[in-house]
Amino acid sequence: MTNIVIGSGPAGRLGSYELGKLEKDVILIEKNHIAGTCLNEGCMVICALTDITKFIDSNRSFNEYGFIKSQIDVSYEKIVSKITETQEFLRKLNQMENESVGNKVIYGEAKINEDSVEVNGESLEYDNLLIATGARPHIPDVKGSEYGLTNKDILKIDDIPEKLNIVGGGIIACELANIFSTLGSEVNVIVRSEFLKEIDSDIKNYILKYILSDVNILEYSDIKECEKNKVVLTDDNELEGIPFFATGRIANSEIAQGFVDINPDNTIKVNEFMQTSRDNVYAAGDVTGGWQLTPVARMEGICAARNMAGYLNKISYNSIPQSISLNTEVSFAENEKISDDVKTETITLPAIAGPNSFWKILTGDTGLAKIEFDSENNRIKKINSISPSSVSDVAYLSYLMRIDSPLDEYSNFLEIHPSSDTNYKIIKSLWL
């Protein structure tokens, strides 16, 4: 049986690899670069740039303390060159990985027919099909929108912008504001409603006070026109600077229009088995909407692949960990199985332990941890953490939330010191 996978982002790449490991016949079709948005235009690019801004931020602090005297000269051109070189290396590894399990990788634009896929003038028949075509940046319908940059353009700009106007108020806008303000840009963030409205208020306030303190956040504002180096707001105020859109993403579902059922938001409709309205056609990743996160796309791609191979399984989205890549990492998770009607208690403590925290103690920006728990049923409901180790901390804690581990079992956890272990300190304090 031939399995065709269209799209080699996290969902398609991991889905095809899983099928190959299960000794299935697989053809992976990719329109542009293997590994999709994550490696080529998205989170890997953000992480690479944030590694640099963390260094700049630390260097600034050490200079202020007086025990290091140094001046940083940043070459954006060389940063882009090294990111591109690394991307090319990783693309080769990702292709080798898929080919190592017997998969065939074809580059070209696919077109779906009833029982076949056309690519590069060739018709390929399939028994099962996985659509993992991802999503693209949403461009607001305003005059001059063609002047606006998106995440697809980060590696195309010639130099660090002197002034930048970021339109959008979510995680991507926050990460971009952190990067370019640290690199030296004068940054405005223009938000139609509230900045980081889905983030805990204490976490948001910390970000604004200690991480984005040099960024001008304009809440309840909107643009009506863009120019090459300026935006005009709906109140007719003008802001100098390059427009940059971080206004959400649109599913690349055109390939499936009229072939499978499509949701009102143009994402592909799937069930809990990642199956579309056609029994032998599956979809996974950003093209299906929902959680637009690389780990979730991987999980969905693997789930779809196993079902295509005849191993029935389904997805659970409870307690998905998330992060914001900033100079100090922000991470959070929520147990959706615990109702908002349940009476909870909340404990908040500053994070003052661990690597990359010591030299921030005197300035008070070591981070914090905030845990909300259902004391009656002995379970964590929410975890919010800002610390250098928050990504791994919250990923681990979210796993314990998903397996419904009671709070008292956390007291047996032995952390490595030094680490930013405030999360565990809070939990253990409930029982020790």
PyMOL commands that set and color helices and strands:
alter all, ss='L'
color gray80, all
select helices_A, chain A and resi 10-21+36-40+43-65+76-99+145-147+151-153+171-183+201-211+254-256+285-288+294-308+358-360+390-402+407-412+422-429
alter helices_A, ss='H'
color red, helices_A
select strands_A, chain A and resi 2-6+25-30+104-107+110-112+116-119+122-125+128-131+135-137+163-167+186-190+216-218+223-227+230-233+238-240+242-245+249-251+281-283+322-324+330-334+345-350+368-374+379-386
alter strands_A, ss='S'
color yellow, strands_A
deselect
rebuild
show_as cartoon
